[in-house]
Amino acid sequence: MKRRIIHISEEKCSGCGICVSACHEGAIVMDGGKAKLMREDYCDGLGDCLPQCPEGAITFVEREAAPYDEAAVLKNKKEKKAEVHGCPGMKPQKINAAVDCDDCKTVPSQLGQWPVQIKLVPLSAPYFDGAKLLVAADCTAYAYGDFHMRFMKGRITLIGCPKLDGVDYSEKLKEILERNNIQSITVVRMTVPCCRGLEAAARRAAEECSKDIPVETVVISPEGKLL
């Protein structure tokens, strides 16, 4: 059937991954560093992803395409939700990071809570009360040697990768900000284009929530330099 559907320009796409998070139906994926419409039958043609693209790489076209399959979309969402909620790693717990342990004799960990993945953290937990949030790209801790002491110490750490995670971070982060007494957000990301999606999500969450929460961004190069 001929219908309205999105088109993603491979030339314009910077690989930031924001559209993947913005597509609630799961029609868009990252493939080879570029966003691609992987499931035509998941695209409802409403275009929630269009205004989120910073490069203007997404447009509407009228062409022959598989019809939108709402049942398949709902089934896919349900399966993804079951995978997340069935994970034992979602159980929240506070960690006393200040205490040395036998396996960390040189530099103790500064992680103050578990879990740390944005996809897995609860919307509210005791450790969020009065917390300073660190929203970090998961590659940053490997690139910057003093990551624990420089960024994690005294903060609640949330990590993610907009290029690999198929969720809209801004929605969950906004809910966390609304439900808890969050003092500030520090975003630590890499220089690579896909990391801009993490910063955009954090800033969008702060802007759309009903509180005035400051957001600071730190950018790290693959060589481990602060830019």
C-alpha distance (Angstrom), angle and dihedral (degrees) to the residues before:
residue distance angle dihedral
M1 . . .
K2 3.79 . .
R3 3.79 113.8 .
R4 3.80 144.9 142.2
I5 3.79 113.2 -78.6
I6 3.79 137.1 157.2
H7 3.80 125.5 -93.1
I8 3.81 122.0 -157.7
S9 3.79 118.3 -154.0
E10 3.80 108.2 -138.3
E11 3.82 90.5 -159.7
K12 3.82 94.2 55.4
C13 3.81 96.3 39.1
S14 3.83 110.9 104.4
G15 3.79 94.3 -171.0
C16 3.82 95.5 -115.5
G17 3.81 92.1 140.5
I18 3.82 95.7 -141.2
C19 3.81 91.9 126.9
V20 3.81 91.0 55.9
S21 3.79 89.5 59.6
A22 3.81 92.2 42.5
C23 3.81 93.1 53.5
H24 3.80 102.2 85.4
E25 3.80 91.6 -175.6
G26 3.81 94.3 59.9
A27 3.80 94.7 -123.0
I28 3.81 95.1 133.6
V29 3.81 126.0 66.3
M30 3.78 136.6 172.0
D31 3.80 112.5 -108.2
G32 3.79 122.8 173.6
G33 3.79 91.5 -13.0
K34 3.80 93.2 -54.1
A35 3.80 133.2 97.9
K36 3.80 113.7 -112.9
L37 3.79 135.5 -178.0
M38 3.79 97.2 -119.6
R39 3.82 99.7 170.9
E40 3.80 117.8 38.4
D41 3.80 90.2 -177.2
Y42 3.83 89.6 58.5
C43 3.83 93.5 55.1
D44 3.81 110.7 93.7
G45 3.81 93.4 -171.1
L46 3.82 93.6 -122.8
G47 3.79 93.2 114.2
D48 3.82 105.6 -139.4
C49 3.79 85.3 158.1
L50 3.83 95.9 57.6
P51 3.82 100.9 76.6
Q52 3.82 91.4 41.9
C53 3.82 95.0 60.7
P54 3.84 108.7 98.6
E55 3.81 92.2 -163.2
G56 3.81 98.8 50.0
A57 3.80 88.7 -122.5
I58 3.82 95.5 140.8
T59 3.79 124.0 76.5
F60 3.81 138.7 158.7
V61 3.81 121.3 -103.5
E62 3.79 134.0 179.4
R63 3.78 110.6 -131.0
E64 3.77 146.3 127.5
A65 3.80 107.8 -68.4
A66 3.77 141.0 152.6
P67 3.82 111.7 -86.3
Y68 3.78 118.8 -100.0
D69 3.83 108.6 -91.2
E70 3.80 107.2 -154.8
A71 3.80 92.7 176.6
A72 3.80 91.5 56.2
V73 3.80 91.0 47.8
L74 3.81 92.5 51.3
K75 3.79 91.2 47.3
N76 3.81 91.1 50.8
K77 3.81 91.3 49.4
K78 3.78 91.1 49.4
E79 3.80 92.3 50.6
K80 3.81 92.3 49.5
K81 3.79 91.4 48.0
A82 3.81 90.8 50.4
E83 3.81 90.8 51.5
V84 3.81 91.4 53.9
H85 3.80 98.0 42.7
G86 3.78 92.2 45.3
C87 3.81 92.7 58.1
P88 3.85 114.2 108.0
G89 3.80 87.4 -151.1
M90 3.81 89.8 74.4
K91 3.80 92.9 74.7
P92 3.83 104.0 113.0
Q93 3.77 119.3 -131.0
K94 3.77 137.4 165.1
I95 3.81 117.1 -124.5
N96 3.79 125.6 -151.2
A97 3.79 95.7 -137.5
A98 3.80 94.9 173.6
V99 3.81 94.1 73.2
D100 3.80 119.1 89.3
C101 3.78 118.6 -130.4
D102 3.79 135.2 -161.0
D103 3.80 91.9 -103.0
C104 3.82 95.3 48.9
K105 3.80 104.0 46.5
T106 3.79 95.5 145.7
V107 3.80 106.8 42.6
P108 3.83 120.1 6.7
S109 3.79 118.8 -138.3
Q110 3.79 116.8 -101.1
L111 3.80 94.9 -155.3
G112 3.78 107.8 131.2
Q113 3.80 102.6 -174.5
W114 3.79 147.0 16.4
P115 3.02 137.2 -99.1
V116 3.80 104.1 36.4
Q117 3.81 103.8 179.0
I118 3.81 111.3 103.7
K119 3.80 88.7 -135.5
L120 3.81 91.5 56.4
V121 3.80 106.3 37.2
P122 3.83 115.9 104.4
L123 3.80 119.9 -112.7
S124 3.78 90.0 -118.0
A125 3.80 134.2 17.6
P126 3.82 136.5 155.4
Y127 3.81 91.4 -104.5
F128 3.82 90.4 62.4
D129 3.82 92.0 65.3
G130 3.81 107.2 111.1
A131 3.81 90.3 -12.1
K132 3.77 130.0 158.4
L133 3.79 106.4 -139.9
L134 3.78 125.3 -137.8
V135 3.80 109.7 -160.8
A136 3.79 105.2 -171.7
A137 3.78 138.2 174.9
D138 3.79 106.2 -119.0
C139 3.81 92.7 -122.9
T140 3.81 93.6 59.6
A141 3.79 95.9 77.4
Y142 3.81 89.5 57.2
A143 3.80 94.5 47.3
Y144 3.81 98.5 46.2
G145 3.79 114.3 57.6
D146 3.81 98.9 -157.7
F147 3.80 94.4 44.8
H148 3.80 96.6 129.6
M149 3.79 97.0 52.4
R150 3.81 97.3 34.2
F151 3.79 99.9 44.9
M152 3.81 114.1 5.2
K153 3.81 99.5 48.0
G154 3.79 109.9 104.3
R155 3.81 93.7 2.7
I156 3.79 137.7 97.8
T157 3.79 106.7 -118.7
L158 3.81 124.8 -137.3
I159 3.79 118.6 175.9
G160 3.77 135.2 -173.5
C161 3.78 147.5 141.5
P162 3.82 117.8 -128.9
K163 3.78 89.9 -160.1
L164 3.80 94.0 59.2
D165 3.82 104.9 27.7
G166 3.78 114.6 77.3
V167 3.81 97.1 -150.0
D168 3.79 138.0 95.0
Y169 3.81 103.8 -109.8
S170 3.81 93.5 -169.0
E171 3.80 93.8 66.5
K172 3.80 94.8 53.4
L173 3.79 94.2 39.9
K174 3.80 90.3 51.1
E175 3.81 90.0 52.0
I176 3.81 90.9 50.0
L177 3.80 90.1 50.9
E178 3.80 92.0 48.4
R179 3.80 95.6 48.1
N180 3.79 99.6 42.5
N181 3.79 141.0 48.9
I182 3.81 97.8 -107.7
Q183 3.81 115.3 176.1
S184 3.81 102.1 -167.3
I185 3.80 145.4 -20.1
T186 3.80 125.3 -129.1
V187 3.81 113.4 -168.8
V188 3.80 116.1 -159.4
R189 3.78 114.9 -171.6
M190 3.77 141.5 159.1
T191 3.81 125.6 -109.4
V192 3.82 92.3 -110.8
P193 3.85 114.7 110.5
C194 3.81 96.5 -116.4
C195 3.81 90.9 62.1
R196 3.79 90.5 65.3
G197 3.79 86.7 74.6
L198 3.80 90.7 64.2
E199 3.79 92.5 53.1
A200 3.80 91.8 44.7
A201 3.81 91.3 52.5
A202 3.81 93.3 49.7
R203 3.80 93.4 47.5
R204 3.80 92.2 45.5
A205 3.82 90.3 51.3
A206 3.81 91.1 50.5
E207 3.80 92.6 47.1
E208 3.80 95.0 47.9
C209 3.80 98.2 44.3
S210 3.80 120.2 89.9
K211 3.82 94.1 -115.8
D212 3.78 134.3 79.2
I213 3.80 103.1 -118.9
P214 3.82 119.8 166.2
V215 3.81 118.4 -129.7
E216 3.81 124.0 -156.6
T217 3.80 124.9 -173.9
V218 3.80 127.7 -152.2
V219 3.82 119.7 -171.5
I220 3.81 122.7 -155.6
S221 3.78 127.1 -165.0
P222 3.83 121.9 -136.6
E223 3.83 86.0 -107.3
G224 3.80 89.6 61.3
K225 3.80 98.4 -105.8
L226 3.79 124.1 142.0
L227 3.81 109.0 -124.9
